[in-house]
Amino acid sequence: MTNPVVVGVDGSPSSLDAVEAAAREAGLRGAELRLVHAFGWPSMHLPPGGPPWNPAAAGLREMVDGTLVKAEERAREAVPELAVTREVAVGEPLMVLEIESHTASLVVVGSRGLGGFGGLLLGSTGVHLAAHGRCPVLVVRGRPDPDGPVLLASDGSPAGEAAAGLAFAEASLRGADLLALRVWNSWSEGADEPAVHPLDVVVDAERLQATEERALEETLRPWRERHPEVAVERRVVRSRVRPALIEASGEARLLVAGARGRGGFTGLLLGSVSQALLHHAHCPVAVVRGTVS
């Protein structure tokens, strides 16, 4: 049985967009949709009156129930026959969703929110889950091109290998093409985007281009064999990594990236490129840090 798709719900327009996206993801997978509303007292916008330690007071239960009812209605509008369950948890939303990720096939969050799910653009919910979640995390943002390809940000890292597996699976589920984009520059084997402009360094460009093309083909080959139904376009370009990927996301329906790339500090769980995509991509972004079977 496919593990459920989990979505964080707080009643904001962004979280309802995430619910709709999560419902479609669950429908594609034949999975249950799990609506999770979590709150911690320090960050919760409580209704006036009643002690904060009493969840039944001050209309809090009614507020939560109404939020989840609206979310379920939105999910069923998108996928009418979907199996939906609800969960209300007292605790910090980041930790609740991280725990949920242990048994989920996918965790979905919006790009903005209210209360504990807010602040994604400042780097809290989506970035934390992408770095610590035990399953792929989908951040719903931007305006995806419904006819565009699934865009794979390929970099040859272990997380990038897992991202390739998810990208092929998502393209197959959607009946979409796959665009595998590998961006390289003079610093591709070093740290992410240092102060020196990576295009200003004199290198053997033809040799590096050929090396990157071979590396991309090696990444794609096993997944092309497993998903022969997916049409693949390979694109290897010399450019600055983050701007190139963000620009390409404008014509994609989904962008898939690994949690860490080849550069940067090895102790970081989420690379600077992945963080930039979560903040600035023009379409939803799925981030993978584990393996994809």
QUIURUR-V834077 format. One record per residue. N is the residue number from 1. RES is the residue in three letters. PSI is psi in whole degrees, -180 to 180 (NA if undefined). OMEGA is omega in radians with two decimals (* if undefined). Layout:
BEGIN
N:RES:PSI:OMEGA + N:RES:PSI:OMEGA
END
This chain:
BEGIN
1:MET:137:3.14 + 2:THR:134:3.09 + 3:ASN:154:-3.05 + 4:PRO:159:2.93 + 5:VAL:126:-3.08 + 6:VAL:137:3.10 + 7:VAL:134:3.07 + 8:GLY:129:-3.04 + 9:VAL:130:3.02 + 10:ASP:4:3.10 + 11:GLY:-9:3.12 + 12:SER:157:3.07 + 13:PRO:-38:3.14 + 14:SER:-40:-3.13 + 15:SER:-31:3.07 + 16:LEU:-35:3.01 + 17:ASP:-39:3.10 + 18:ALA:-38:3.10 + 19:VAL:-45:3.13 + 20:GLU:-45:3.11 + 21:ALA:-42:3.14 + 22:ALA:-38:3.10 + 23:ALA:-42:3.13 + 24:ARG:-38:3.09 + 25:GLU:-44:3.12 + 26:ALA:-41:3.11 + 27:GLY:-42:3.12 + 28:LEU:-36:-3.09 + 29:ARG:-12:-3.00 + 30:GLY:35:-3.06 + 31:ALA:164:3.03 + 32:GLU:146:3.03 + 33:LEU:128:-3.12 + 34:ARG:114:3.12 + 35:LEU:122:-3.08 + 36:VAL:121:3.03 + 37:HIS:119:-3.13 + 38:ALA:146:3.08 + 39:PHE:145:3.00 + 40:GLY:141:-3.03 + 41:TRP:-40:-3.09 + 42:PRO:-30:-3.05 + 43:SER:1:-3.05 + 44:MET:132:3.03 + 45:HIS:92:-3.05 + 46:LEU:149:3.01 + 47:PRO:154:-3.06 + 48:PRO:147:3.08 + 49:GLY:147:3.09 + 50:GLY:143:-3.12 + 51:PRO:141:-3.06 + 52:PRO:-14:3.14 + 53:TRP:3:-3.13 + 54:ASN:97:-3.07 + 55:PRO:-23:-3.10 + 56:ALA:-12:-3.05 + 57:ALA:164:2.98 + 58:ALA:27:3.09 + 59:GLY:15:-3.09 + 60:LEU:-43:-3.14 + 61:ARG:-42:3.12 + 62:GLU:-38:-3.14 + 63:MET:-45:-3.14 + 64:VAL:-45:3.14 + 65:ASP:-43:3.13 + 66:GLY:-38:3.11 + 67:THR:-44:-3.10 + 68:LEU:-35:3.08 + 69:VAL:-45:3.12 + 70:LYS:-40:3.13 + 71:ALA:-43:3.14 + 72:GLU:-39:3.09 + 73:GLU:-41:3.13 + 74:ARG:-40:3.14 + 75:ALA:-43:-3.08 + 76:ARG:-25:3.00 + 77:GLU:-36:-3.12 + 78:ALA:-43:-3.11 + 79:VAL:92:-2.97 + 80:PRO:-39:-3.04 + 81:GLU:17:-3.05 + 82:LEU:139:3.01 + 83:ALA:124:-3.05 + 84:VAL:134:3.00 + 85:THR:159:-3.12 + 86:ARG:147:3.09 + 87:GLU:129:3.04 + 88:VAL:126:-3.10 + 89:ALA:140:3.02 + 90:VAL:118:-3.11 + 91:GLY:169:3.12 + 92:GLU:126:-3.07 + 93:PRO:-38:-3.14 + 94:LEU:-45:-3.11 + 95:MET:-38:3.13 + 96:VAL:-47:-3.13 + 97:LEU:-33:3.07 + 98:GLU:-42:3.09 + 99:ILE:-42:3.12 + 100:GLU:-32:-3.09 + 101:SER:-18:-3.14 + 102:HIS:-27:-3.09 + 103:THR:14:-3.12 + 104:ALA:155:2.99 + 105:SER:-23:-3.13 + 106:LEU:139:2.99 + 107:VAL:132:-3.08 + 108:VAL:134:3.06 + 109:VAL:159:3.07 + 110:GLY:174:-3.11 + 111:SER:-13:3.05 + 112:ARG:163:3.12 + 113:GLY:-172:3.08 + 114:LEU:156:3.04 + 115:GLY:-134:-3.03 + 116:GLY:-24:-3.14 + 117:PHE:3:-3.11 + 118:GLY:176:3.00 + 119:GLY:14:-3.11 + 120:LEU:-40:-3.10 + 121:LEU:-14:3.01 + 122:LEU:0:2.97 + 123:GLY:22:-3.07 + 124:SER:-81:-2.92 + 125:THR:-61:-3.07 + 126:GLY:-43:-3.12 + 127:VAL:-44:3.13 + 128:HIS:-47:-3.11 + 129:LEU:-39:3.11 + 130:ALA:-33:-3.12 + 131:ALA:-32:-2.97 + 132:HIS:-14:-3.09 + 133:GLY:152:-3.12 + 134:ARG:4:3.07 + 135:CYS:169:3.08 + 136:PRO:147:-3.13 + 137:VAL:129:3.12 + 138:LEU:120:3.06 + 139:VAL:119:-3.07 + 140:VAL:115:-3.10 + 141:ARG:168:3.04 + 142:GLY:-167:3.11 + 143:ARG:93:-3.08 + 144:PRO:149:3.03 + 145:ASP:111:-3.07 + 146:PRO:-20:3.12 + 147:ASP:4:-3.10 + 148:GLY:172:3.13 + 149:PRO:168:2.86 + 150:VAL:126:-3.07 + 151:LEU:121:3.09 + 152:LEU:122:3.02 + 153:ALA:100:-3.04 + 154:SER:132:3.14 + 155:ASP:0:3.09 + 156:GLY:0:3.11 + 157:SER:164:3.06 + 158:PRO:-42:3.10 + 159:ALA:-32:3.10 + 160:GLY:-33:3.06 + 161:GLU:-44:3.10 + 162:ALA:-38:3.12 + 163:ALA:-37:3.11 + 164:ALA:-42:3.11 + 165:GLY:-44:3.13 + 166:LEU:-40:-3.12 + 167:ALA:-44:3.10 + 168:PHE:-43:3.14 + 169:ALA:-43:3.14 + 170:GLU:-40:3.10 + 171:ALA:-41:3.13 + 172:SER:-45:3.14 + 173:LEU:-36:-3.08 + 174:ARG:-10:-3.00 + 175:GLY:34:-3.06 + 176:ALA:161:2.98 + 177:ASP:164:3.09 + 178:LEU:129:3.01 + 179:LEU:112:3.11 + 180:ALA:111:-3.06 + 181:LEU:123:3.07 + 182:ARG:119:-3.10 + 183:VAL:129:-3.13 + 184:TRP:161:3.03 + 185:ASN:-173:-3.06 + 186:SER:-17:-3.10 + 187:TRP:18:-3.05 + 188:SER:-26:3.14 + 189:GLU:9:3.14 + 190:GLY:-148:-3.08 + 191:ALA:160:-3.13 + 192:ASP:120:2.89 + 193:GLU:68:-3.13 + 194:PRO:-178:-3.08 + 195:ALA:-37:3.09 + 196:VAL:131:-3.11 + 197:HIS:125:-3.04 + 198:PRO:-17:3.14 + 199:LEU:-6:-3.11 + 200:ASP:-8:-3.11 + 201:VAL:134:-3.13 + 202:VAL:123:-3.13 + 203:VAL:170:3.01 + 204:ASP:87:-3.01 + 205:ALA:-41:-3.11 + 206:GLU:-41:3.14 + 207:ARG:-45:-3.14 + 208:LEU:-38:3.09 + 209:GLN:-46:3.14 + 210:ALA:-40:3.12 + 211:THR:-44:-3.14 + 212:GLU:-36:3.10 + 213:GLU:-42:3.10 + 214:ARG:-41:3.14 + 215:ALA:-40:3.11 + 216:LEU:-43:3.13 + 217:GLU:-39:3.11 + 218:GLU:-38:3.10 + 219:THR:-40:-3.03 + 220:LEU:-30:-2.95 + 221:ARG:-52:-3.10 + 222:PRO:-32:-3.13 + 223:TRP:-31:3.05 + 224:ARG:-35:3.11 + 225:GLU:-34:3.14 + 226:ARG:-24:-3.11 + 227:HIS:67:-3.13 + 228:PRO:-16:-3.13 + 229:GLU:-13:-3.08 + 230:VAL:122:3.06 + 231:ALA:130:-3.02 + 232:VAL:131:2.95 + 233:GLU:127:3.09 + 234:ARG:136:3.12 + 235:ARG:120:3.12 + 236:VAL:120:-3.05 + 237:VAL:148:3.02 + 238:ARG:116:-3.07 + 239:SER:180:2.95 + 240:ARG:135:-2.92 + 241:VAL:-56:-3.02 + 242:ARG:-50:3.13 + 243:PRO:-37:-3.12 + 244:ALA:-43:-3.13 + 245:LEU:-41:3.13 + 246:ILE:-42:3.10 + 247:GLU:-44:-3.13 + 248:ALA:-29:-3.13 + 249:SER:-18:3.14 + 250:GLY:-18:-3.14 + 251:GLU:16:-3.09 + 252:ALA:158:3.04 + 253:ARG:-20:-3.13 + 254:LEU:140:3.05 + 255:LEU:132:3.14 + 256:VAL:130:-3.11 + 257:ALA:157:3.02 + 258:GLY:157:-3.10 + 259:ALA:-31:3.12 + 260:ARG:146:3.08 + 261:GLY:-162:-3.09 + 262:ARG:-23:-3.07 + 263:GLY:-166:3.06 + 264:GLY:-166:-3.09 + 265:PHE:130:-3.04 + 266:THR:-21:-3.13 + 267:GLY:-12:-3.12 + 268:LEU:136:-3.14 + 269:LEU:-19:3.13 + 270:LEU:123:-3.09 + 271:GLY:165:-3.10 + 272:SER:-33:3.11 + 273:VAL:-46:3.13 + 274:SER:-42:3.12 + 275:GLN:-41:3.13 + 276:ALA:-40:3.14 + 277:LEU:-41:3.12 + 278:LEU:-30:-3.12 + 279:HIS:-30:-2.89 + 280:HIS:-6:-3.11 + 281:ALA:153:-3.11 + 282:HIS:2:-3.14 + 283:CYS:170:3.08 + 284:PRO:148:-3.09 + 285:VAL:127:3.03 + 286:ALA:128:-3.13 + 287:VAL:135:-3.09 + 288:VAL:134:3.05 + 289:ARG:-16:3.13 + 290:GLY:-158:3.11 + 291:THR:155:3.10 + 292:VAL:124:-3.10 + 293:SER:NA:*
END
